[in-house]
Amino acid sequence: MFRSRLGRRRGTAAVVLAAASLMLTLGGCGVDRITPQDARDEAGTDDKAGAGGSARRVDCAEVKCIALTFDAGPAKDTPRLLDILKEKQVPATFFLLGKKHVDRYPQVVKRIADEGHEVANHTWSHRILTGLDKAEVREELALTQTAVEKITGTKPTLMRPPQGRTDGTVSEVSKELGLAQILWSVTAKDYSTNDSALIRQRVLDQAGRDGIILLHDIYDGTVPAVPSIIDELKNRGFTFVTVPELLAPGKAEPGAVYAPQAE
């Protein structure tokens, strides 16, 4: 059982606008990607725990799984989103921004963790990591690691690079900080519309087995779309899992890049 304005946000919204476009070029630097199936196959069948050692609720080798992820929060609508997820007994993975988000909504961060969701790192200020030197990359990730640990008592083990852009330097720093890199296969481009019906349809059109859905809980049209997305995907036979559960019995390896095959 799963445990149970835009005015000020325009700056953040502008920064993350391009992130919802599915950029799996990884900065053009030839970084290998691992699919969820690859992660499970490499782990074999003996290990019955996912990343972080949590007990598995589902075997995604046997069940049609999909992971719901939210970037760039928390924000004012995140408590409402958490209410929806709790009501529908759906776990999610939250890739949190440090500056003006983690530091502004510490109680929401704590609630995300307390209710059994996966808390992950989306950098401190959403700078494109491939344009930074090693020290700057480390600062972007380490500041959020520290901020989240201060609130939840645990450092994230997953990160999502802004715009999905990574390279050898980003991978090296991520490995040093104990962070696996998680990309996506489904994007609603929710930065481009407040039409919740359109956001819903974009997700449903792309959803497939082992998928990772990218949404943003900072945009006005996104949270209202979530209940019907969940209901329809359940009707299609999907089981919602966190990203670590999607990879289990494999464990997300620090520095490695994980991305499903797009439909």
N, C-alpha and C positions, 0 to 999 in steps of 0.2 A: 504494500500500500504506500502511495506517495505521501510524504510528509507535507502533514500539513503545518504675445507671449512669445508668441513667436518673437516679440520684441527683444527680450534678453537672449532668447535662444537662437536668434538669427545668426549670430556669430558662429556658434557651434554648428548650426545647420549648414552654413556655407562651407565650413571646413570639411564636413563629412559628406557633402553632396555627392562627390564623385565616388565615394566608397561603395555605394550600392550598385554601381556598374560592375559586372562580373569580370574583374581583371585578374586572370590567372596566368598572366605572362610572367609574374614574379619578378618584375623589374627587368626582364630580358636576360637574366643571369643564369639560366639553366639549372635552377634548384629543383631537385627531384621532388615529386609529390607522392604521397602514400594514400591510397584509398582506404575507406573503412574495411572493405573486404580484405585488402592486403594486410592491414593491421591484425585482423582476426586470424587470417591464415598463418601469418608468421608466428603468432603466439601459440598456435595449436589448441588443444582442448583441455589441457590439464589445469590451467589457471582459471578459477571461477570468480575472480574479482577483476573489476575494471581499474582504470587509472585511479590512483589515490586509495586503492584497497577497499572501496565500498562494495557491499554485497550487490550482485547483479539482480535486477528485477526481471530481466528479459534476455533471451539469447537472440541477438540480431542476425545470427547465421541461420536461424530457423524462422524468425518472425520478421515481418515487413516493417522495418523501423525507419523513423525520420526524426531529426533533431531540430527543434525550434530554438533559434538564437536571436538575441537582441543586442544591438550595438549602440554605443555612444551615450548611454544613460549612466545612472538613473536620472529621471526628470520628474516633472509634476504628475505625469500620467502613469508612472511606474506602479504606485500603490494600487491603482485601479486594475492594471494588468495583473498584478500579483493576486488580486481578488479573483479574477477570471481563471487564472491558472489553478488556484486552490479549489475553486468550485468544480472545475472540470478534471481535477486530479491529473494535471499535465506538468511534467518537469520541463525546465528550459535552461539554457546556458546564457548568461549575461556577460557580455564583453564591455566592461565599464571604463569610462573615461575618468581620469583623476581630477583634473582641473575643472572647477565649477560644476562638478557632478558628484564624484565620490566625496569630495570635501564639503559639498553643499548639502548632500542628502545622506549623512552617515546612518541614520536610523533605517532608511530604505535599504541601504547596502546590507545592514545587519539582518533585516527581514528577509531579503533574498536568500542569504545563507541559511538562516534559521528555518526557512520553509523548504529546504532541501534542494534548491536550485544550485547549479554550478556557477560560481563566481570566477570570472576570467578577466584578463587584462587587455584593454584596447588603447594603451599608452596614456601618457599624462595629458598631452595637449593636441593629439591627433596630427602631429607632424609626420610627413612622409619619410619613413625610416631610411629608405634607400638614398635619400639626399643628405643624410647626416654622417658624421664621422662616428667612430666606434664609441667614443665617450658620450656623445650626444644620444646615440641609440640607447646606451645603457641608462642614461638619465631618464629618458622618456619611459622606459619600462620599469626601472627600479623605483621611481617615485610612486607609481601606482601600486607596485608590489607592497611597498611599505605602508601606504595609506590603507589598502585593503586589509593587510595583516593587523594593523592597529585596531580596526573595527571588528573584524571577524575572528581574529586569532590565528588565521591560516593564510599563507601566501598562495595566490593562484598558481596553477600548473599549466594553464593554457593562455595563449594570447592570440589576438588577431591583428595583423599589421594593417594600418590604414591603407585603403584602396587595394588591399590584398598584395601589396608590393613588398617583396623581400629579396634578399640576396645573401651572399656568403657572410658578409659582416653581420647582418641582422640574425642570421642563423647561428653564428658563433656566439653573439651576445645572448640570444635566447637560450642557447644551451647552457651557458655559464649561469644564467639566472633560473634555470630549471623550468623553462617555458617551452611547450610545444606550440607550433603555429597552426592555426585552424582557419581554413578558407571556407568556401561555400559552394553550393550548386544551384540554389534557388534565390533569386532576388526579386522583390516586388517593386523596386525603384520607388519606394515610398517617399523619397525626397521630392519627387516630381509631381505629386498629387495628394490632395486631401480626400479623394474619392475612395471611401472604404470598400465599396463594391469592386472597384478596379484593382485595388491592392489585393483583395481576396482572389480575384480571378487570375491575376498574374501568378500568385503563389500556386494555385491549383493547377494551372496550365503546365507548370514546370516540375511539380512534385513527383518524386520517384523514390524507389527503395534506396536506403542508405543516404538519403538526401540530407543536406544541411541548409535550412532556410535562414536567410538573412533578412531581418526586419530592424527597425529603429523605433524604440519607444519614446523618442523625442518629437516625433511628428504627429500632428493632430489626427490624421486619418488612420493611423496604424492600429492603435489599441482597439478602436471600435470594430476593426476587421477580424480581430483574433478569434472571437467566439465562433464565428461561422467557418473560419479556416479550420479550426480544431474539429468542429462537428463533421465537416465534409470529409476531412482526411480520415477521421475515425470510421466514417461510413464506408470509405474505400479500403478499410482493413489495415490502416497504418497504426503502429504503436509509437507513441512519443517517448523519446529518451533524451538524456543529456548527451553531450558529445563524448565524455568518457565511456558511457554505456554503449554508445554506437560502436566504439572501437573494441570493446571488451570481447574476449579475454585479453586482447592486446592492451598495452598501456601506451599512452601518448608519450613518446620519447622527446626529451628536451632538445630543441633545435630543429627537429624534423618538421616537415610541412605536410599537413593532412588536408586532402580535398577530395570530395566525391566526384564521380564522373557525372557531368551535367547531362540532363535528359535531352 
